[in-house]
Amino acid sequence: MRPGLATCVAGFEAVSTVVLLAAVLWRLPSVLRRPQERLLWGTMALTAVAMAMDQPPIARLLSDGPATLCSVALARNMIGVLSACGVLYFVAASGGNRRFKRAVLFAVPFVLAGLVLIAYGVKPPCAEAVPGITGAPRTAGYWVLLGSTHLIADSACAVMCRRYACRSMDRSLRVSLALFGWGAVCAGVFWAGRLVGLITPLGDVVLYLRIALGLHAVLRAAALLVRDLAAVGRAASDARAIWRLWPLWRSLVAAVPHVALKRYRWRGTELLCAPSHWRYLVYRKVIETRDAILVLQDYAHPAALRRARDHVAAAGLPARAARPAVLACVIREACAAKRANLREGGGQESADIEVDRGELAAEIDFLLEVAEAYTSACVKSFVKSAEKPSGRPPPEEPAGKPPGEPSDGPGDSLADKSGDPSSCKPRRARPERQLFGRQPRSKALRSPSR
């Protein structure tokens, strides 16, 4: 065997063992709260212990005591059998297969007793070892029983994990079962190679089999940590949403302060809270942003939407970024009008721009796009290019009326002004939709869960 390759494989196996041990210890507090996870956690703990006992420093440390090298190897293999059968029992119990559960419980004592009898029935006991297996009996019967038990358990586990992963609607459970199944496949490859090694020498192939065993440990650790990794991903997404929504939210709360539960603080202060609280902060900011936009609709001139579209079209933004940019332009002008206390009474031309996207996740994504556009140079130049300092065009006189007659109120819809020279035919009256959304609160905003 090549010394460099053997050193790398030994290092990888040691790292994978440490990763599995760390995953088992990390899940311990959760297992204490959830009894249904204890069986699976126990089998993974047994796997970690068996792999740790297989490391040369730990094996030498244990064999220096009262236990012999053969006893340490036998104990390690028996723990591995218990782990494999425990995983198989867990998968069978999850699928409700009672016959398979009883078969596993019936077979485990016989396999363990067979290993003990074969190990200590060899004359002389444990005199020599199979190459690469420290202290293990050389007899073929021992390895056939041990390898076939692992191979059967890993094969059944891989098949059942694939079957239940395809049926599951929970994404985290589906990923966890898939990783668990691939870990069983890697372990099955290792033990299949060990059984082949009884017939023909494998040479350097043994090292690659150890790599498969290390991959098995890494995949099992990843399967244990899927939900924790998903929680970390959700927390990172919530923190990113809080950080990106803050400029838009601060500007809206400054214009409409009564919609905020608390006065806005420094941008990074809210991220000092616990990550579990970030999801509620995102939910609160979405509520307050929507409420502020609904209040500001009374300060948006009916022509602001048309001018915003023309401004964005002249800037040459892509279609995906145009809609958030148009809404950001109208929001900036409405904020300026609110600060100047120039109330319009609300426009009706707004069917194409709505904040409500039905689902909370979709609404957050849209508001993030609006927040990004709100600080862009295109949107900032919209208010500067307005005809008045407040960012509002002069009121339009309806066509067809004598100069002495009073004009319609500023809250009238553009659809009611049939004499508007900007249109060739009368506009059809739109349903009752506001410039920034349909309802103050959507059904998706009733629950903070995504």
ZIFEN-V221450 format. One record per residue. PSI is psi as a letter, one per 40 degrees, with the letter a starting at -180 (* if undefined). NEAR is the number of other C-alpha atoms within 10 Angstrom. D_CENTER is the distance of its C-alpha to the mean C-alpha in whole Angstrom. Layout:
BEGIN
psi = <PSI;PSI>
near = <NEAR;NEAR>
d_center = <D_CENTER;D_CENTER>
END
This chain:
BEGIN
psi = <i;h;d;d;d;d;d;d;d;d;d;d;d;d;d;d;d;d;d;d;d;d;d;d;d;d;e;d;d;d;d;d;e;g;d;e;e;d;d;d;d;d;d;d;d;d;d;d;d;d;d;d;d;e;h;d;d;d;d;d;d;d;e;e;a;d;i;i;d;d;d;d;d;d;d;d;d;d;d;d;d;d;d;d;d;d;d;d;d;d;d;d;d;d;e;f;g;d;d;d;d;d;d;d;d;d;d;d;d;d;d;d;d;d;d;d;d;d;d;e;e;h;h;i;h;f;d;i;i;h;h;e;h;h;e;i;i;e;i;d;d;d;d;d;d;d;d;d;d;d;d;d;d;d;d;d;d;d;d;d;d;d;d;d;d;d;d;i;e;h;d;d;d;d;d;d;d;d;d;d;d;d;d;d;d;d;d;d;d;d;d;d;d;d;d;d;e;d;d;i;i;d;b;e;d;d;d;d;d;d;d;d;d;d;d;d;d;d;d;d;d;d;d;d;e;d;d;d;d;d;d;d;d;d;d;d;d;d;d;d;d;d;d;d;e;d;d;d;d;d;d;d;d;d;d;g;d;e;e;h;d;i;i;i;a;i;d;e;d;d;e;e;i;i;d;e;e;d;d;d;d;d;d;d;d;d;d;d;d;d;d;d;d;d;d;e;d;e;e;h;i;d;e;d;d;d;d;d;d;d;d;d;d;d;e;f;i;i;d;d;e;d;d;d;d;d;d;d;d;d;d;d;d;d;d;d;d;d;d;e;f;g;h;d;e;i;i;e;g;f;d;e;h;i;d;h;e;d;i;d;d;d;d;d;d;d;d;d;d;d;d;d;d;d;e;i;d;d;d;d;e;d;d;d;e;i;d;i;d;e;f;h;i;i;i;h;h;h;i;e;i;i;d;e;i;i;i;i;i;e;e;i;i;d;d;e;g;d;e;h;e;e;i;d;i;i;i;h;h;i;i;g;i;i;d;e;i;d;i;d;h;i;d;e;e;e;h;e;i;*>
near = <10;8;8;9;13;16;12;13;18;18;13;17;24;17;15;25;28;18;20;27;21;13;22;24;14;14;16;16;10;12;18;11;10;10;9;10;15;17;15;19;20;18;24;25;20;23;26;27;18;22;24;21;22;21;15;13;10;13;19;16;11;16;16;11;9;8;11;16;19;21;19;21;23;20;16;21;20;21;22;22;25;21;24;25;24;23;25;25;25;18;22;21;14;11;14;11;12;12;10;16;17;12;11;17;13;11;12;18;11;11;17;18;12;15;22;16;12;17;22;15;13;14;9;8;14;21;12;14;14;16;13;9;11;18;21;25;25;19;18;14;14;18;20;15;17;22;20;16;18;24;22;16;23;26;18;19;28;24;15;19;23;18;15;17;21;13;9;13;10;10;13;18;16;20;18;22;27;21;25;25;27;22;27;30;22;23;26;25;20;23;24;16;17;19;19;11;16;15;9;8;11;14;10;12;13;19;20;15;21;20;20;21;25;28;22;27;29;23;23;27;26;21;24;23;18;19;16;14;14;13;14;14;12;17;18;14;15;22;20;15;21;24;16;18;23;20;15;23;22;20;18;25;22;17;19;20;16;13;19;20;11;9;11;16;10;9;14;12;9;16;17;9;11;9;17;13;14;23;20;15;20;21;22;16;22;21;19;21;25;25;21;26;26;20;20;28;25;21;27;28;28;24;17;23;20;13;17;23;18;12;20;22;14;10;12;11;14;10;11;9;15;20;21;23;27;27;26;27;27;31;26;22;26;31;26;21;23;21;14;13;12;16;17;20;17;21;24;21;22;18;15;10;17;19;23;23;15;12;13;21;16;15;19;20;13;18;25;22;20;26;22;18;23;24;14;13;9;20;24;16;12;20;21;13;11;15;11;11;13;19;22;20;14;10;12;11;14;17;13;10;11;9;9;6;7;10;14;13;10;16;15;15;17;20;16;14;17;17;17;18;10;7;11;9;10;13;14;10;12;12;10;11;17;19;27;27;21;16;15;15;13;17;11;17;20;11;10;14;11;12>
d_center = <42;41;41;38;36;37;36;33;32;33;31;27;28;29;25;23;25;24;21;21;23;21;18;21;22;18;18;21;21;19;21;24;22;21;24;23;21;24;25;22;22;26;26;23;25;28;27;26;30;31;30;31;34;34;34;38;38;37;39;42;42;42;45;47;47;49;46;47;45;46;45;41;41;41;39;36;37;37;34;32;34;33;29;29;31;29;26;28;29;25;24;28;27;24;26;29;31;34;36;34;33;37;37;35;37;40;39;38;41;43;41;41;45;45;44;46;49;48;47;51;53;53;56;56;53;50;53;51;47;45;44;41;41;42;44;44;46;48;49;47;47;44;42;42;41;39;37;38;36;33;33;33;30;28;29;29;25;24;26;24;21;21;23;20;17;19;20;17;15;12;9;8;12;13;11;12;16;16;15;18;20;20;21;24;25;25;27;29;30;31;34;35;36;38;40;41;42;44;46;46;45;42;42;40;37;37;35;32;32;31;28;27;27;25;23;23;22;19;17;18;17;14;14;15;12;9;8;9;7;4;6;7;5;6;9;9;9;11;13;14;14;17;19;19;20;23;26;26;25;28;30;30;31;34;35;34;34;35;31;29;29;30;31;29;29;28;25;23;24;22;19;21;20;18;14;14;17;15;13;17;18;16;18;21;21;21;23;26;25;26;29;30;30;32;35;35;36;39;40;39;42;42;42;39;37;40;40;36;36;39;38;34;36;39;36;35;31;29;28;25;26;29;28;26;29;31;30;29;33;34;32;34;37;37;36;39;41;40;41;44;44;45;44;44;43;40;40;40;39;35;34;32;30;28;25;24;21;21;17;16;13;16;18;16;16;19;20;18;21;24;23;23;26;28;28;29;33;33;33;35;38;38;39;41;43;44;47;48;46;44;42;44;47;50;50;51;55;55;57;60;61;64;64;65;63;60;57;54;51;48;46;48;45;46;46;49;51;53;55;52;53;50;49;52;51;50;47;45;44;41;39;38;35;35;34;30;29;31;30;29;27;25;23;20;21;22;19;16;13;11>
END
